[in-house]
Amino acid sequence: MFVSAPAKLILFGEWGVTRGGTAVGTSLSTRFFLRCEEQLPWECQFSGISNHESAQAFFERLLELGQWPKRGRWTTSMEFRDVEGLGSSSALVSCLVRILEPHGTLDELWLRSRSLIQASQNPKASGFDAGLQIWGGSQVLRGSRHWSRVKLTHNPRVMLVHTGAKISTASALSSLSPKEVWVRRLSDSAEGFLKDQNWTDAMNEHDQLLRELGVVPKECQELLQYWKQKKWIEAGKTTGAGGGDALLLYVVPEALRALQEDVEKRGFWFQRATWESEGLRVEKAQ
């Protein structure tokens, strides 16, 4: 069986969503693939995953939990880089669950994926991003349990830049505990975005709150400040519960070329995928 799931991006509400707050996320058109072929002995092959040791450890953890068949050849491939932090682990879990439960409903797959993500990675992880990859599109999650679709108006000024310096989300989740008042402020900002889709306000509010929490790398703080001083962007924030490597930007159209040149000079890159793609799908059934 050959299945795929889209990459995902958390726009607003990271950190808070694992503590009952509101988050907004979307799936992307770039995808993760998992192929299963009946063959003994058990074997894994990685393609497009630069950190093979981490991926192998994740596979073995699933085996220990009894959640991975001890047979067959399993092959992964990706249209995005694992360092981009776009949900390769949750995409892997979603694809695995689809193969193991070919007739399961999407609701059942989501619940199974969430429990498996929590068991295999970190008990504080909500696993809700698996929903982004199973259903696809843009979604809002409230209280780590209730999700619904949301239509995000396309805005060409919203762009994502990768620095390649991804922080471990699992370790970050286990080391910091945001206070309730902070979670409420972050959640209010995400809810405000859902009402008016004011990207600059939401980005600036989130950037300040994430800095207060201490999950914005110093290099990212300096970079955002520099681009604002150059008047290349109006707002920006990091993405991902672990601080992440990615910067969500609200770009000044007239300054796009200058920003692109600076990004390339630093060895960074823009995310080329489009938003609101199709969710989990079977590419080829056996």
Secondary structure as a PSIPRED ss2 file (coil, helix, strand):
# PSIPRED VFORMAT (PSIPRED V4.0)

   1 M C   1.000  0.000  0.000
   2 F E   0.000  0.000  1.000
   3 V E   0.000  0.000  1.000
   4 S E   0.000  0.000  1.000
   5 A E   0.000  0.000  1.000
   6 P E   0.000  0.000  1.000
   7 A E   0.000  0.000  1.000
   8 K E   0.000  0.000  1.000
   9 L E   0.000  0.000  1.000
  10 I E   0.000  0.000  1.000
  11 L E   0.000  0.000  1.000
  12 F E   0.000  0.000  1.000
  13 G C   1.000  0.000  0.000
  14 E C   1.000  0.000  0.000
  15 W C   1.000  0.000  0.000
  16 G H   0.000  1.000  0.000
  17 V H   0.000  1.000  0.000
  18 T H   0.000  1.000  0.000
  19 R H   0.000  1.000  0.000
  20 G C   1.000  0.000  0.000
  21 G C   1.000  0.000  0.000
  22 T E   0.000  0.000  1.000
  23 A E   0.000  0.000  1.000
  24 V E   0.000  0.000  1.000
  25 G E   0.000  0.000  1.000
  26 T E   0.000  0.000  1.000
  27 S E   0.000  0.000  1.000
  28 L E   0.000  0.000  1.000
  29 S E   0.000  0.000  1.000
  30 T E   0.000  0.000  1.000
  31 R E   0.000  0.000  1.000
  32 F E   0.000  0.000  1.000
  33 F E   0.000  0.000  1.000
  34 L E   0.000  0.000  1.000
  35 R E   0.000  0.000  1.000
  36 C E   0.000  0.000  1.000
  37 E E   0.000  0.000  1.000
  38 E C   1.000  0.000  0.000
  39 Q C   1.000  0.000  0.000
  40 L C   1.000  0.000  0.000
  41 P C   1.000  0.000  0.000
  42 W C   1.000  0.000  0.000
  43 E E   0.000  0.000  1.000
  44 C E   0.000  0.000  1.000
  45 Q E   0.000  0.000  1.000
  46 F E   0.000  0.000  1.000
  47 S C   1.000  0.000  0.000
  48 G C   1.000  0.000  0.000
  49 I C   1.000  0.000  0.000
  50 S C   1.000  0.000  0.000
  51 N C   1.000  0.000  0.000
  52 H H   0.000  1.000  0.000
  53 E H   0.000  1.000  0.000
  54 S H   0.000  1.000  0.000
  55 A H   0.000  1.000  0.000
  56 Q H   0.000  1.000  0.000
  57 A H   0.000  1.000  0.000
  58 F H   0.000  1.000  0.000
  59 F H   0.000  1.000  0.000
  60 E H   0.000  1.000  0.000
  61 R H   0.000  1.000  0.000
  62 L H   0.000  1.000  0.000
  63 L H   0.000  1.000  0.000
  64 E H   0.000  1.000  0.000
  65 L C   1.000  0.000  0.000
  66 G C   1.000  0.000  0.000
  67 Q C   1.000  0.000  0.000
  68 W C   1.000  0.000  0.000
  69 P C   1.000  0.000  0.000
  70 K C   1.000  0.000  0.000
  71 R C   1.000  0.000  0.000
  72 G C   1.000  0.000  0.000
  73 R E   0.000  0.000  1.000
  74 W E   0.000  0.000  1.000
  75 T E   0.000  0.000  1.000
  76 T E   0.000  0.000  1.000
  77 S E   0.000  0.000  1.000
  78 M E   0.000  0.000  1.000
  79 E C   1.000  0.000  0.000
  80 F C   1.000  0.000  0.000
  81 R C   1.000  0.000  0.000
  82 D H   0.000  1.000  0.000
  83 V H   0.000  1.000  0.000
  84 E H   0.000  1.000  0.000
  85 G C   1.000  0.000  0.000
  86 L C   1.000  0.000  0.000
  87 G C   1.000  0.000  0.000
  88 S H   0.000  1.000  0.000
  89 S H   0.000  1.000  0.000
  90 S H   0.000  1.000  0.000
  91 A H   0.000  1.000  0.000
  92 L H   0.000  1.000  0.000
  93 V H   0.000  1.000  0.000
  94 S H   0.000  1.000  0.000
  95 C H   0.000  1.000  0.000
  96 L H   0.000  1.000  0.000
  97 V H   0.000  1.000  0.000
  98 R H   0.000  1.000  0.000
  99 I H   0.000  1.000  0.000
 100 L H   0.000  1.000  0.000
 101 E C   1.000  0.000  0.000
 102 P C   1.000  0.000  0.000
 103 H C   1.000  0.000  0.000
 104 G C   1.000  0.000  0.000
 105 T C   1.000  0.000  0.000
 106 L H   0.000  1.000  0.000
 107 D H   0.000  1.000  0.000
 108 E H   0.000  1.000  0.000
 109 L H   0.000  1.000  0.000
 110 W H   0.000  1.000  0.000
 111 L H   0.000  1.000  0.000
 112 R H   0.000  1.000  0.000
 113 S H   0.000  1.000  0.000
 114 R H   0.000  1.000  0.000
 115 S H   0.000  1.000  0.000
 116 L H   0.000  1.000  0.000
 117 I H   0.000  1.000  0.000
 118 Q H   0.000  1.000  0.000
 119 A H   0.000  1.000  0.000
 120 S H   0.000  1.000  0.000
 121 Q C   1.000  0.000  0.000
 122 N C   1.000  0.000  0.000
 123 P C   1.000  0.000  0.000
 124 K C   1.000  0.000  0.000
 125 A C   1.000  0.000  0.000
 126 S C   1.000  0.000  0.000
 127 G C   1.000  0.000  0.000
 128 F C   1.000  0.000  0.000
 129 D H   0.000  1.000  0.000
 130 A H   0.000  1.000  0.000
 131 G H   0.000  1.000  0.000
 132 L H   0.000  1.000  0.000
 133 Q H   0.000  1.000  0.000
 134 I H   0.000  1.000  0.000
 135 W H   0.000  1.000  0.000
 136 G E   0.000  0.000  1.000
 137 G C   1.000  0.000  0.000
 138 S E   0.000  0.000  1.000
 139 Q E   0.000  0.000  1.000
 140 V E   0.000  0.000  1.000
 141 L E   0.000  0.000  1.000
 142 R E   0.000  0.000  1.000
 143 G C   1.000  0.000  0.000
 144 S C   1.000  0.000  0.000
 145 R C   1.000  0.000  0.000
 146 H E   0.000  0.000  1.000
 147 W E   0.000  0.000  1.000
 148 S E   0.000  0.000  1.000
 149 R E   0.000  0.000  1.000
 150 V C   1.000  0.000  0.000
 151 K C   1.000  0.000  0.000
 152 L C   1.000  0.000  0.000
 153 T C   1.000  0.000  0.000
 154 H C   1.000  0.000  0.000
 155 N C   1.000  0.000  0.000
 156 P C   1.000  0.000  0.000
 157 R C   1.000  0.000  0.000
 158 V E   0.000  0.000  1.000
 159 M E   0.000  0.000  1.000
 160 L E   0.000  0.000  1.000
 161 V E   0.000  0.000  1.000
 162 H E   0.000  0.000  1.000
 163 T C   1.000  0.000  0.000
 164 G C   1.000  0.000  0.000
 165 A C   1.000  0.000  0.000
 166 K C   1.000  0.000  0.000
 167 I C   1.000  0.000  0.000
 168 S C   1.000  0.000  0.000
 169 T H   0.000  1.000  0.000
 170 A H   0.000  1.000  0.000
 171 S H   0.000  1.000  0.000
 172 A H   0.000  1.000  0.000
 173 L H   0.000  1.000  0.000
 174 S H   0.000  1.000  0.000
 175 S H   0.000  1.000  0.000
 176 L C   1.000  0.000  0.000
 177 S C   1.000  0.000  0.000
 178 P C   1.000  0.000  0.000
 179 K C   1.000  0.000  0.000
 180 E H   0.000  1.000  0.000
 181 V H   0.000  1.000  0.000
 182 W H   0.000  1.000  0.000
 183 V H   0.000  1.000  0.000
 184 R H   0.000  1.000  0.000
 185 R H   0.000  1.000  0.000
 186 L H   0.000  1.000  0.000
 187 S H   0.000  1.000  0.000
 188 D H   0.000  1.000  0.000
 189 S H   0.000  1.000  0.000
 190 A H   0.000  1.000  0.000
 191 E H   0.000  1.000  0.000
 192 G H   0.000  1.000  0.000
 193 F H   0.000  1.000  0.000
 194 L H   0.000  1.000  0.000
 195 K H   0.000  1.000  0.000
 196 D H   0.000  1.000  0.000
 197 Q C   1.000  0.000  0.000
 198 N C   1.000  0.000  0.000
 199 W H   0.000  1.000  0.000
 200 T H   0.000  1.000  0.000
 201 D H   0.000  1.000  0.000
 202 A H   0.000  1.000  0.000
 203 M H   0.000  1.000  0.000
 204 N H   0.000  1.000  0.000
 205 E H   0.000  1.000  0.000
 206 H H   0.000  1.000  0.000
 207 D H   0.000  1.000  0.000
 208 Q H   0.000  1.000  0.000
 209 L H   0.000  1.000  0.000
 210 L H   0.000  1.000  0.000
 211 R H   0.000  1.000  0.000
 212 E H   0.000  1.000  0.000
 213 L H   0.000  1.000  0.000
 214 G C   1.000  0.000  0.000
 215 V C   1.000  0.000  0.000
 216 V C   1.000  0.000  0.000
 217 P C   1.000  0.000  0.000
 218 K H   0.000  1.000  0.000
 219 E H   0.000  1.000  0.000
 220 C H   0.000  1.000  0.000
 221 Q H   0.000  1.000  0.000
 222 E H   0.000  1.000  0.000
 223 L H   0.000  1.000  0.000
 224 L H   0.000  1.000  0.000
 225 Q H   0.000  1.000  0.000
 226 Y H   0.000  1.000  0.000
 227 W H   0.000  1.000  0.000
 228 K H   0.000  1.000  0.000
 229 Q H   0.000  1.000  0.000
 230 K C   1.000  0.000  0.000
 231 K C   1.000  0.000  0.000
 232 W C   1.000  0.000  0.000
 233 I E   0.000  0.000  1.000
 234 E E   0.000  0.000  1.000
 235 A E   0.000  0.000  1.000
 236 G E   0.000  0.000  1.000
 237 K E   0.000  0.000  1.000
 238 T E   0.000  0.000  1.000
 239 T C   1.000  0.000  0.000
 240 G C   1.000  0.000  0.000
 241 A C   1.000  0.000  0.000
 242 G C   1.000  0.000  0.000
 243 G C   1.000  0.000  0.000
 244 G C   1.000  0.000  0.000
 245 D C   1.000  0.000  0.000
 246 A E   0.000  0.000  1.000
 247 L E   0.000  0.000  1.000
 248 L E   0.000  0.000  1.000
 249 L E   0.000  0.000  1.000
 250 Y E   0.000  0.000  1.000
 251 V E   0.000  0.000  1.000
 252 V C   1.000  0.000  0.000
 253 P H   0.000  1.000  0.000
 254 E H   0.000  1.000  0.000
 255 A H   0.000  1.000  0.000
 256 L H   0.000  1.000  0.000
 257 R H   0.000  1.000  0.000
 258 A H   0.000  1.000  0.000
 259 L H   0.000  1.000  0.000
 260 Q H   0.000  1.000  0.000
 261 E H   0.000  1.000  0.000
 262 D H   0.000  1.000  0.000
 263 V H   0.000  1.000  0.000
 264 E H   0.000  1.000  0.000
 265 K H   0.000  1.000  0.000
 266 R C   1.000  0.000  0.000
 267 G C   1.000  0.000  0.000
 268 F C   1.000  0.000  0.000
 269 W E   0.000  0.000  1.000
 270 F E   0.000  0.000  1.000
 271 Q C   1.000  0.000  0.000
 272 R C   1.000  0.000  0.000
 273 A C   1.000  0.000  0.000
 274 T C   1.000  0.000  0.000
 275 W E   0.000  0.000  1.000
 276 E C   1.000  0.000  0.000
 277 S C   1.000  0.000  0.000
 278 E E   0.000  0.000  1.000
 279 G C   1.000  0.000  0.000
 280 L C   1.000  0.000  0.000
 281 R E   0.000  0.000  1.000
 282 V E   0.000  0.000  1.000
 283 E E   0.000  0.000  1.000
 284 K E   0.000  0.000  1.000
 285 A C   1.000  0.000  0.000
 286 Q C   1.000  0.000  0.000
